Amino acid sequence: MTLPTAKPENIARVKTRGLFRYPGGKTWFAPSLLRFFQAHPPELFVETFAGGAALSATVLEHTPARVWLNELDPDVHAVHATVYSDHAPQLAQRILDFPFRRETVLEVLHATPRTTLDRAFRTLVRNRVNRGGILAPGAGLVKKGENGKGLAQRWYPATLAGRIAVLHAHRHRVTVTRGDALSILERTPFHPGTVVFVDPPYTAGKKSAGKRLYTHHQLDHARLFAACATLRVPWLMTHEHDEAVMALAWDHGLAWRPIKMTSGHGVTAKELVVARDFTWADLPEQPAPPPPARMPSLFPQDDVPPHVRSTRG
């Protein structure tokens, strides 16, 4: 069995290029996704609920595939839109130049952004100073932090600027949109070679944490499963380990497996992977492909349906 169903995948051991400390982030799932690619090599990788987009960063690093990032939250979308635009160097420089003090942090958090760049910077600051990286309304600021560092415990300007530079280098392969994920799944005629990854807010169960973690947490999960069941391209879904989710998978003729992960804080948890089948999970392991050379072609606009708003760098 190649999925970590018994021994959990440790997030601390998985290299990431992502910018966010994102609640529910999928950095830990990267080895399983790369295994899936052995059976289904992607030409286009679609993240319908992008969130922190750690897996898209993995795809950009390890494959030559193009990437379509979709995110409904305007703050999170602003970060991705800026990173893959001509304003990325300005964002990186603003991070490097920011005089990080409590009063300057509060000034940024309380300011009304005038541009997408302003919103992206404010979002990254909030993500780094809020407890657990939570961006939803009501999230509190870090107090003592690790080793008494307080608010600054997760503020690594050089690291953030470096990651922005790495991601920005792939801008010719990325399209960022802000749209409804369900509409995209239902209405987009995905071409062969597309792989879709679905990581919805975990709000299907009665005690789901997603209701307090995300601003846009409301979702018709039955409609989501119905949409995935009719997709004609390879896809994977990660979801909460909950009987309600298993029931939805069963109702739509889909397979699921539990998967274990260990968070950066050493907490072991179970989640579910949902798919059409798991024949790909038992393939012999192959070495990870080397990072691709830079590809000069732009993302074809025809791959993005007209009902989705696009932000292109």
Sine and cosine of phi, psi and omega as CSV:
sin_phi,cos_phi,sin_psi,cos_psi,sin_omega,cos_omega
0.00,0.00,0.83,-0.55,-0.09,-1.00
-1.00,-0.08,-0.37,0.93,0.10,-0.99
-0.96,0.29,0.59,-0.81,0.00,-1.00
-0.96,0.27,0.95,0.31,-0.02,-1.00
-1.00,0.08,-0.40,0.91,0.00,-1.00
-0.95,-0.31,-0.80,0.60,0.05,-1.00
-1.00,-0.09,0.84,-0.54,-0.10,-1.00
-0.94,0.34,0.54,-0.84,0.13,-0.99
-0.97,0.25,0.82,-0.58,-0.05,-1.00
-1.00,-0.03,0.89,-0.46,-0.05,-1.00
-0.87,0.49,-0.50,0.87,-0.04,-1.00
-0.92,0.39,-0.33,0.94,-0.03,-1.00
-1.00,-0.07,-0.07,1.00,-0.06,-1.00
-0.98,-0.21,0.86,-0.51,-0.01,-1.00
-0.93,0.37,0.67,-0.74,-0.01,-1.00
-0.71,-0.71,0.52,-0.85,0.10,-0.99
-0.94,-0.35,0.08,1.00,-0.08,-1.00
-0.92,0.39,0.37,-0.93,-0.04,-1.00
-0.99,-0.11,-0.38,0.92,-0.16,-0.99
-0.99,-0.13,0.52,-0.86,0.35,-0.94
-1.00,-0.05,1.00,0.04,-0.24,-0.97
-0.97,-0.23,0.80,-0.59,0.08,-1.00
-0.90,0.43,0.81,-0.58,-0.07,-1.00
0.99,0.13,0.22,0.98,0.00,-1.00
-0.88,0.48,0.41,-0.91,-0.13,-0.99
-0.91,-0.41,0.46,0.89,0.08,-1.00
-0.80,0.60,-0.67,0.74,-0.05,-1.00
-0.89,0.45,-0.34,0.94,-0.07,-1.00
-1.00,0.04,-0.10,1.00,-0.08,-1.00
-0.82,0.58,-0.72,0.70,0.01,-1.00
-0.86,0.50,-0.61,0.79,0.02,-1.00
-0.94,0.35,-0.61,0.79,0.03,-1.00
-0.91,0.42,-0.67,0.74,0.03,-1.00
-0.90,0.44,-0.55,0.84,0.10,-1.00
-0.90,0.43,-0.67,0.75,0.04,-1.00
-0.86,0.51,-0.59,0.81,-0.01,-1.00
-0.92,0.39,-0.38,0.93,0.06,-1.00
-0.88,0.47,-0.59,0.81,0.02,-1.00
-1.00,0.03,-0.46,0.89,-0.08,-1.00
-0.71,-0.71,0.97,0.24,0.00,-1.00
-0.88,0.48,0.80,-0.60,-0.07,-1.00
-1.00,0.03,0.65,-0.76,0.26,-0.97
-0.99,-0.13,-0.51,0.86,0.07,-1.00
-0.70,-0.71,0.81,-0.59,0.04,-1.00
-0.95,-0.32,0.80,-0.60,-0.07,-1.00
-0.90,-0.44,0.84,-0.54,0.16,-0.99
-0.96,-0.30,0.95,-0.30,-0.07,-1.00
-0.98,0.22,-0.53,0.85,0.10,-0.99
-0.90,-0.44,0.99,0.14,-0.22,-0.98
-0.90,0.44,-0.71,0.70,-0.06,-1.00
0.81,0.58,-0.77,-0.64,0.01,-1.00
-0.96,0.29,-0.24,0.97,0.10,-0.99
0.85,0.52,0.56,0.83,0.02,-1.00
-0.90,0.43,-0.57,0.82,-0.02,-1.00
-0.95,0.30,-0.56,0.83,0.09,-1.00
-0.89,0.45,-0.60,0.80,0.08,-1.00
-0.89,0.46,-0.62,0.79,0.07,-1.00
-0.90,0.44,-0.69,0.73,0.01,-1.00
-0.88,0.47,-0.69,0.72,0.00,-1.00
-0.89,0.45,-0.57,0.82,-0.05,-1.00
-0.98,0.20,-0.58,0.81,-0.18,-0.98
-0.95,-0.31,-0.13,0.99,-0.02,-1.00
-0.67,-0.74,0.27,-0.96,0.09,-1.00
-1.00,0.00,0.15,0.99,-0.10,-0.99
-0.91,0.41,0.49,-0.87,0.20,-0.98
-0.98,0.18,0.36,-0.93,-0.09,-1.00
-0.77,-0.64,0.70,-0.71,0.12,-0.99
-0.89,-0.45,0.92,-0.39,0.02,-1.00
-0.98,-0.21,0.83,-0.55,0.09,-1.00
-0.85,-0.53,0.74,-0.67,0.01,-1.00
-0.56,-0.83,0.76,-0.64,-0.03,-1.00
-0.99,0.16,-0.58,0.81,-0.04,-1.00
-0.90,0.44,0.85,-0.53,-0.08,-1.00
-0.90,0.43,-0.51,0.86,0.00,-1.00
-0.95,0.31,-0.74,0.68,0.02,-1.00
-0.92,0.40,-0.65,0.76,0.05,-1.00
-0.85,0.52,-0.64,0.77,-0.03,-1.00
-0.87,0.49,-0.60,0.80,0.01,-1.00
-0.90,0.43,-0.78,0.62,-0.02,-1.00
-0.89,0.46,-0.67,0.74,-0.01,-1.00
-0.88,0.47,-0.60,0.80,-0.01,-1.00
-0.96,0.27,-0.68,0.74,-0.03,-1.00
-0.86,0.50,-0.59,0.80,-0.04,-1.00
-0.98,-0.18,0.44,0.90,0.03,-1.00
-0.83,-0.55,0.00,-1.00,0.02,-1.00
-0.94,0.33,-0.16,0.99,-0.01,-1.00
-1.00,0.00,0.01,1.00,-0.01,-1.00
-0.85,0.53,-0.70,0.72,0.03,-1.00
-0.87,0.50,-0.58,0.82,0.03,-1.00
-0.92,0.39,-0.63,0.78,0.04,-1.00
-0.90,0.44,-0.71,0.70,0.01,-1.00
-0.88,0.47,-0.68,0.74,-0.01,-1.00
-0.92,0.39,-0.61,0.79,0.02,-1.00
-0.90,0.44,-0.60,0.80,0.05,-1.00
-0.91,0.41,-0.70,0.71,-0.02,-1.00
-0.91,0.42,-0.57,0.82,-0.09,-1.00
-1.00,0.02,-0.15,0.99,-0.12,-0.99
-0.92,0.39,0.84,-0.55,0.05,-1.00
-0.98,0.19,1.00,-0.03,-0.17,-0.99
-0.96,0.29,0.97,-0.25,0.12,-0.99
-0.62,-0.79,0.33,-0.94,-0.05,-1.00
-0.83,0.55,-0.68,0.73,-0.05,-1.00
-0.93,0.37,-0.59,0.81,0.02,-1.00
-0.95,0.30,-0.57,0.82,0.06,-1.00
-0.88,0.47,-0.75,0.66,-0.01,-1.00
-0.89,0.45,-0.58,0.82,0.04,-1.00
-0.88,0.47,-0.68,0.73,0.02,-1.00
-0.91,0.41,-0.71,0.71,-0.06,-1.00
-0.91,0.42,-0.52,0.85,-0.05,-1.00
-1.00,-0.04,-0.13,0.99,-0.03,-1.00
-0.98,0.19,0.49,-0.87,0.09,-1.00
-1.00,-0.03,0.89,-0.46,-0.04,-1.00
-0.92,0.39,0.69,-0.73,0.01,-1.00
-1.00,-0.10,-0.40,0.92,-0.04,-1.00
-0.74,-0.68,0.21,-0.98,0.08,-1.00
-0.88,0.47,-0.60,0.80,0.05,-1.00
-0.88,0.48,-0.70,0.71,0.04,-1.00
-0.86,0.51,-0.69,0.72,-0.03,-1.00
-0.91,0.41,-0.64,0.77,0.01,-1.00
-0.89,0.45,-0.70,0.71,0.00,-1.00
-0.90,0.44,-0.71,0.70,0.02,-1.00
-0.87,0.50,-0.64,0.77,-0.01,-1.00
-0.90,0.43,-0.69,0.73,0.01,-1.00
-0.91,0.41,-0.64,0.77,0.05,-1.00
-0.89,0.46,-0.73,0.68,0.00,-1.00
-0.87,0.49,-0.67,0.74,0.00,-1.00
-0.88,0.48,-0.55,0.83,-0.05,-1.00
-1.00,0.08,-0.32,0.95,-0.05,-1.00
-0.94,-0.34,-0.22,0.98,0.06,-1.00
-0.99,0.13,0.53,-0.85,0.03,-1.00
-0.87,0.49,0.80,-0.60,0.01,-1.00
0.94,0.35,0.12,0.99,-0.03,-1.00
0.95,0.30,0.27,0.96,-0.07,-1.00
-0.95,0.31,0.75,-0.66,-0.03,-1.00
-0.97,-0.23,-0.13,0.99,-0.04,-1.00
-0.92,0.40,0.48,-0.88,0.05,-1.00
-0.83,0.56,0.64,-0.77,0.01,-1.00
1.00,-0.07,-0.16,0.99,0.02,-1.00
-0.92,0.38,0.69,-0.73,-0.04,-1.00
-1.00,-0.02,0.31,-0.95,0.03,-1.00
-0.98,0.19,0.44,-0.90,0.13,-0.99
-0.87,0.49,0.64,-0.77,0.02,-1.00
-0.98,-0.20,-1.00,0.04,-0.04,-1.00
-0.97,0.26,-0.65,0.76,-0.02,-1.00
0.96,0.29,-0.03,-1.00,0.02,-1.00
-0.97,0.22,0.72,-0.70,0.02,-1.00
0.82,0.57,0.50,0.87,0.06,-1.00
0.94,0.34,0.35,0.94,-0.04,-1.00
-0.99,0.17,-0.20,0.98,0.04,-1.00
0.88,0.48,-0.66,-0.75,-0.06,-1.00
-0.84,0.54,-0.50,0.86,-0.12,-0.99
-0.99,0.15,0.06,1.00,-0.12,-0.99
-0.88,0.48,-0.50,0.87,-0.03,-1.00
-0.90,-0.43,0.28,0.96,0.00,-1.00
-0.99,-0.11,0.99,-0.17,0.00,-1.00
-0.88,-0.47,0.99,0.12,-0.13,-0.99
-0.86,0.52,-0.67,0.74,-0.03,-1.00
-0.92,0.40,-0.65,0.76,0.02,-1.00
-0.90,0.43,-0.72,0.69,0.00,-1.00
-0.89,0.46,-0.71,0.71,0.01,-1.00
-0.89,0.45,-0.63,0.78,0.03,-1.00
-0.91,0.42,-0.65,0.76,0.02,-1.00
-0.92,0.39,-0.61,0.79,0.06,-1.00
-0.87,0.50,-0.68,0.73,-0.01,-1.00
-0.89,0.46,-0.67,0.75,0.00,-1.00
-0.90,0.44,-0.73,0.68,-0.01,-1.00
-0.92,0.40,-0.66,0.75,-0.04,-1.00
-0.88,0.47,-0.49,0.87,0.01,-1.00
-0.89,0.46,-0.34,0.94,0.00,-1.00
-0.99,-0.15,0.24,0.97,-0.15,-0.99
-0.86,0.51,-0.47,0.88,-0.01,-1.00
-0.94,0.35,-0.21,0.98,-0.02,-1.00
-0.96,-0.26,0.00,1.00,-0.18,-0.98
-0.85,-0.53,0.69,-0.72,0.21,-0.98
-0.87,-0.49,0.72,-0.70,0.00,-1.00
-0.92,-0.40,0.78,-0.63,0.04,-1.00
-0.78,-0.63,0.36,-0.93,0.13,-0.99
-0.85,-0.52,0.95,-0.30,-0.06,-1.00
-0.36,-0.93,0.05,-1.00,0.00,-1.00
-0.99,0.15,0.86,-0.51,-0.08,-1.00
-0.88,0.47,-0.61,0.79,-0.02,-1.00
-0.90,0.43,-0.65,0.76,0.04,-1.00
-0.90,0.45,-0.63,0.77,0.03,-1.00
-0.89,0.46,-0.73,0.69,-0.02,-1.00
-0.91,0.42,-0.59,0.81,-0.07,-1.00
-0.99,0.14,-0.53,0.85,-0.22,-0.98
-0.93,-0.37,-0.15,0.99,-0.07,-1.00
-1.00,0.01,0.82,-0.57,0.08,-1.00
-0.99,0.14,0.98,0.19,-0.05,-1.00
-0.86,0.51,0.68,-0.73,-0.01,-1.00
-1.00,0.09,0.39,-0.92,0.12,-0.99
-0.82,0.57,0.59,-0.81,-0.07,-1.00
0.99,-0.13,-0.11,0.99,0.04,-1.00
-1.00,0.05,0.66,-0.75,0.15,-0.99
-0.84,-0.53,0.78,-0.63,-0.06,-1.00
-0.94,-0.33,0.74,-0.67,0.10,-1.00
-0.90,-0.44,0.76,-0.65,-0.09,-1.00
-0.85,-0.52,0.89,-0.45,0.03,-1.00
-0.75,-0.66,0.98,0.17,-0.11,-0.99
-0.96,0.27,0.25,-0.97,0.15,-0.99
-0.88,0.48,0.68,-0.73,-0.07,-1.00
-0.99,0.14,1.00,0.05,-0.05,-1.00
-0.73,-0.68,0.32,0.95,-0.04,-1.00
-0.98,0.18,-0.51,0.86,-0.04,-1.00
-1.00,0.02,0.22,-0.98,-0.03,-1.00
-0.94,0.35,-0.49,0.87,-0.05,-1.00
-0.92,-0.38,0.48,0.88,-0.09,-1.00
-0.91,0.41,0.69,-0.72,-0.03,-1.00
-0.96,0.27,-0.34,0.94,-0.09,-1.00
-0.87,0.50,-0.41,0.91,-0.03,-1.00
-0.90,0.43,-0.44,0.90,0.00,-1.00
-0.96,-0.27,-0.14,0.99,-0.08,-1.00
-1.00,-0.05,-0.46,0.89,-0.16,-0.99
-0.80,-0.60,0.60,-0.80,0.06,-1.00
-0.91,0.41,-0.72,0.70,-0.02,-1.00
-0.98,-0.21,0.98,0.20,-0.09,-1.00
-0.97,-0.23,-0.21,0.98,-0.04,-1.00
-0.97,0.25,0.76,-0.66,-0.07,-1.00
-0.40,-0.92,0.65,-0.76,0.11,-0.99
-1.00,0.07,0.99,-0.10,-0.10,-0.99
-0.93,0.36,-0.54,0.84,0.05,-1.00
-0.89,0.45,-0.66,0.75,0.04,-1.00
-0.91,0.41,-0.60,0.80,0.03,-1.00
-0.88,0.47,-0.74,0.67,-0.01,-1.00
-0.91,0.42,-0.61,0.79,0.04,-1.00
-0.89,0.45,-0.65,0.76,0.01,-1.00
-0.91,0.42,-0.69,0.72,0.00,-1.00
-0.91,0.41,-0.61,0.79,-0.03,-1.00
-0.89,0.45,-0.40,0.91,-0.03,-1.00
-0.99,-0.16,-0.03,1.00,0.03,-1.00
-0.90,0.45,0.62,-0.79,-0.01,-1.00
-0.97,-0.25,0.18,0.98,0.05,-1.00
-0.85,-0.53,0.33,-0.94,0.01,-1.00
-0.88,0.47,0.60,-0.80,-0.01,-1.00
-0.46,-0.89,0.37,-0.93,0.11,-0.99
-0.69,-0.72,0.51,-0.86,0.09,-1.00
-0.76,-0.65,0.67,-0.75,0.21,-0.98
-0.94,-0.33,0.60,-0.80,-0.07,-1.00
-0.45,-0.89,0.14,-0.99,-0.01,-1.00
-0.95,0.32,0.50,-0.87,0.03,-1.00
-0.99,0.16,1.00,-0.01,-0.13,-0.99
-0.55,-0.83,0.58,-0.81,-0.01,-1.00
-0.88,0.48,-0.54,0.84,0.01,-1.00
-0.89,0.45,-0.61,0.79,0.02,-1.00
-0.94,0.35,-0.67,0.74,0.04,-1.00
-0.87,0.49,-0.63,0.77,0.00,-1.00
-0.90,0.43,-0.65,0.76,0.03,-1.00
-0.90,0.44,-0.67,0.75,0.03,-1.00
-0.89,0.46,-0.70,0.72,0.02,-1.00
-0.87,0.49,-0.72,0.70,-0.03,-1.00
-0.87,0.49,-0.48,0.88,-0.06,-1.00
-0.97,-0.25,0.22,0.97,0.08,-1.00
0.94,0.34,0.49,0.87,-0.04,-1.00
-0.96,-0.27,0.37,-0.93,0.01,-1.00
-0.99,-0.17,0.39,-0.92,0.07,-1.00
-0.54,-0.84,0.41,-0.91,0.12,-0.99
-0.63,-0.78,0.60,-0.80,0.12,-0.99
-0.96,0.27,0.50,-0.87,0.02,-1.00
-0.64,-0.77,0.65,-0.76,-0.03,-1.00
-0.97,-0.24,0.55,-0.83,0.08,-1.00
-0.59,-0.81,0.41,-0.91,0.08,-1.00
-0.88,-0.48,0.83,-0.56,-0.04,-1.00
-0.96,0.29,0.14,-0.99,0.04,-1.00
-0.89,0.45,-0.30,0.95,0.04,-1.00
-1.00,-0.09,0.15,0.99,0.05,-1.00
0.99,0.14,0.23,0.97,0.00,-1.00
-1.00,-0.03,0.82,-0.57,0.02,-1.00
-1.00,-0.03,0.72,-0.69,-0.03,-1.00
-0.63,-0.78,0.35,-0.94,0.08,-1.00
-0.96,-0.26,0.64,-0.77,0.17,-0.98
-0.74,-0.67,0.01,-1.00,0.04,-1.00
-0.89,-0.46,0.60,-0.80,0.22,-0.98
-0.94,-0.33,0.79,-0.61,-0.01,-1.00
-0.91,-0.41,0.67,-0.74,-0.02,-1.00
-0.35,-0.94,0.08,-1.00,0.10,-1.00
-0.93,0.37,-0.68,0.74,0.03,-1.00
-0.36,-0.93,0.06,-1.00,-0.06,-1.00
-0.81,-0.58,0.49,0.87,0.07,-1.00
-0.88,0.48,-0.53,0.85,0.00,-1.00
-0.91,0.41,-0.46,0.89,-0.09,-1.00
-0.95,0.30,-0.29,0.96,-0.05,-1.00
-0.96,-0.28,0.22,0.98,0.06,-1.00
-0.95,0.32,0.51,-0.86,0.09,-1.00
-0.86,0.51,0.64,-0.77,-0.04,-1.00
-0.95,0.31,0.69,-0.72,0.04,-1.00
-0.91,-0.41,0.43,-0.90,0.05,-1.00
-0.87,0.49,0.55,-0.83,0.04,-1.00
-0.90,0.44,0.67,-0.74,0.00,-1.00
-0.93,0.38,0.46,-0.89,0.03,-1.00
-0.94,0.34,0.39,-0.92,0.06,-1.00
-0.84,0.54,0.65,-0.76,-0.05,-1.00
-0.96,0.27,0.38,-0.93,0.14,-0.99
-0.95,0.30,0.34,-0.94,-0.01,-1.00
-0.88,0.48,0.72,-0.69,-0.01,-1.00
-0.98,-0.22,0.80,-0.60,-0.09,-1.00
-0.98,0.20,-0.33,0.94,-0.11,-0.99
-0.96,0.27,0.53,-0.85,0.05,-1.00
-1.00,0.04,0.34,-0.94,0.06,-1.00
-0.91,0.41,0.83,-0.56,-0.03,-1.00
-0.91,0.42,0.81,-0.58,-0.01,-1.00
-0.88,0.47,-0.46,0.89,-0.04,-1.00
-0.90,0.43,-0.34,0.94,0.01,-1.00
-0.96,0.28,-0.27,0.96,-0.02,-1.00
-0.96,-0.27,0.87,-0.50,-0.07,-1.00
-0.93,0.37,0.40,-0.92,-0.08,-1.00
-0.93,0.37,-0.28,0.96,-0.02,-1.00
-0.99,0.14,0.01,1.00,0.01,-1.00
-0.93,-0.37,0.77,-0.63,0.04,-1.00
-0.96,0.27,0.75,-0.67,-0.07,-1.00
-0.93,-0.37,0.64,-0.77,0.12,-0.99
-0.85,-0.53,0.94,-0.34,-0.10,-1.00
-0.93,-0.38,0.70,-0.72,0.06,-1.00
-0.97,0.23,0.00,0.00,0.00,0.00
